[in-house]
């Protein structure tokens, strides 16, 4: 089973939380790291899991954070 990571980078903490929630509910992925820059205005979320799970989670997070 191959592992992969997905990065979700958004410009607001609220959007990052909404995106992360969608990612965790959409697939079997694990939160690895959260990095806040510029006082929380730029947030990067890193999740990992299998390739198919990460792909599904990334798509769900992108849609939710938009």
Backbone torsions as a table, in degrees:
resi	resn	phi	psi	omega
1	UNK	NA	122.0	-178.5
2	UNK	-86.9	143.9	-179.8
3	UNK	-103.2	154.7	178.9
4	UNK	-148.3	166.1	173.8
5	UNK	-125.7	156.3	174.8
6	UNK	-130.9	141.3	177.3
7	UNK	-113.8	133.6	174.0
8	UNK	-121.9	116.2	-178.5
9	UNK	-119.3	121.4	-177.9
10	UNK	-132.4	168.9	-173.6
11	UNK	-101.0	16.1	176.8
12	UNK	-153.5	143.8	-179.1
13	UNK	-64.1	-38.5	179.8
14	UNK	-63.0	-44.1	177.9
15	UNK	-64.7	-35.6	178.3
16	UNK	-64.6	-41.4	179.4
17	UNK	-66.4	-41.8	177.9
18	UNK	-63.8	-41.5	178.1
19	UNK	-64.8	-43.0	178.6
20	UNK	-63.4	-41.7	178.5
21	UNK	-59.4	-45.4	179.2
22	UNK	-65.0	-39.4	-180.0
23	UNK	-63.1	-45.3	-177.2
24	UNK	-70.0	-30.5	179.0
25	UNK	-81.3	-25.4	-175.0
26	UNK	-78.9	-30.2	-173.7
27	UNK	-153.5	171.4	-179.6
28	UNK	-86.0	78.8	179.0
29	UNK	-121.3	164.8	-176.8
30	UNK	-125.8	134.0	176.3
31	UNK	-70.0	125.9	-178.3
32	UNK	-104.1	-44.5	-172.9
33	UNK	-157.2	145.6	172.0
34	UNK	-128.0	128.7	-179.9
35	UNK	-126.1	126.2	178.8
36	UNK	-110.6	130.3	177.3
37	UNK	-125.4	159.5	177.8
38	UNK	56.7	42.8	177.8
39	UNK	68.9	26.9	179.3
40	UNK	92.2	2.1	179.7
41	UNK	-79.6	-22.2	176.2
42	UNK	-124.9	115.9	-174.0
43	UNK	-123.0	131.3	176.5
44	UNK	-116.5	129.7	179.3
45	UNK	-116.9	134.8	179.4
46	UNK	-120.2	127.2	175.3
47	UNK	-124.6	156.7	175.4
48	UNK	-135.5	163.4	-179.0
49	UNK	167.0	-163.1	176.7
50	UNK	-72.6	163.1	-175.7
51	UNK	-58.9	-46.1	-178.7
52	UNK	-67.1	-39.8	178.1
53	UNK	-65.9	-42.3	-179.5
54	UNK	-65.6	-39.6	178.2
55	UNK	-62.8	-45.8	178.9
56	UNK	-64.7	-40.7	179.9
57	UNK	-66.7	-40.4	179.9
58	UNK	-63.5	-42.0	178.4
59	UNK	-64.2	-44.0	179.8
60	UNK	-65.4	-40.8	179.1
61	UNK	-66.1	-39.0	178.9
62	UNK	-63.0	-43.6	-179.8
63	UNK	-67.0	-44.1	-178.1
64	UNK	-68.6	-35.9	-177.8
65	UNK	-79.0	-18.0	179.7
66	UNK	-74.6	NA	NA
